[in-house]
Amino acid sequence: MSDKEIRLEEMMDELEGCVKGLENSEISLEESFHIYEKGVKLVKACNDRIDKVEKAVLKLEEDGSTTVFAEA
């Protein structure tokens, strides 16, 4: 992943690519590990981004109302 900020949708697309890569039975164990490692980093980045958005939404609703976010 680069240092520039990419959109959440783009991260999710990359994550989907990682899953497809791991489903490929013709890649080596080492390649699988690198794909898995990239996927874990993407999941963390996605979770961080979602948390940031949730906090921003709650801050916008400081008028007393809150939004309940379902936990996965």
C-alpha positions in Angstrom: 0.0 0.0 0.0 1.2 3.5 -0.8 1.4 6.4 1.6 -1.2 8.3 -0.4 -4.7 7.9 0.9 -6.8 5.5 -1.1 -10.6 5.2 -1.0 -12.2 2.6 1.1 -13.8 1.0 -1.9 -10.4 0.7 -3.5 -9.0 -1.0 -0.4 -12.0 -3.4 -0.4 -11.3 -4.2 -4.1 -7.6 -5.0 -3.3 -8.8 -7.2 -0.4 -11.0 -9.1 -2.7 -8.0 -9.6 -5.0 -6.1 -11.0 -2.1 -8.9 -13.5 -1.4 -8.9 -14.6 -5.0 -5.1 -14.9 -4.9 -5.3 -17.1 -1.9 -7.9 -19.3 -3.6 -5.4 -20.0 -6.4 -4.0 -23.5 -5.7 -1.1 -22.9 -8.0 0.8 -20.3 -6.0 3.6 -21.1 -3.6 3.3 -21.1 0.1 5.6 -18.1 0.2 3.4 -16.2 -2.2 0.3 -17.2 -0.2 2.0 -15.8 2.9 2.7 -12.4 1.2 -0.8 -12.2 -0.1 -2.2 -13.0 3.4 0.1 -10.4 5.0 -1.1 -7.8 2.5 -4.7 -8.8 3.2 -4.3 -8.4 7.0 -2.8 -4.9 6.5 -5.8 -4.0 4.3 -8.3 -5.3 6.8 -6.7 -3.2 9.5 -6.6 -0.1 7.2 -10.3 -0.6 6.3 -11.3 -1.0 10.0 -9.3 2.2 10.9 -11.0 4.1 8.1 -14.5 2.9 9.1 -13.8 3.8 12.7 -12.7 7.3 11.6 -15.9 7.8 9.6 -18.1 6.5 12.5 -16.4 9.0 14.9 -16.9 11.8 12.4 -20.6 11.0 12.0 -21.1 10.9 15.8 -19.3 14.3 16.1 -21.6 15.8 13.5 -24.6 14.6 15.5 -23.5 16.5 18.7 -27.0 18.0 18.8 -28.0 15.2 21.1 -28.9 12.5 18.7 -26.7 9.5 18.1 -26.5 6.8 15.5 -26.1 3.3 16.5 -23.6 1.4 14.4 -24.0 -2.4 14.2 -20.9 -4.3 15.3 -19.7 -7.0 13.0 
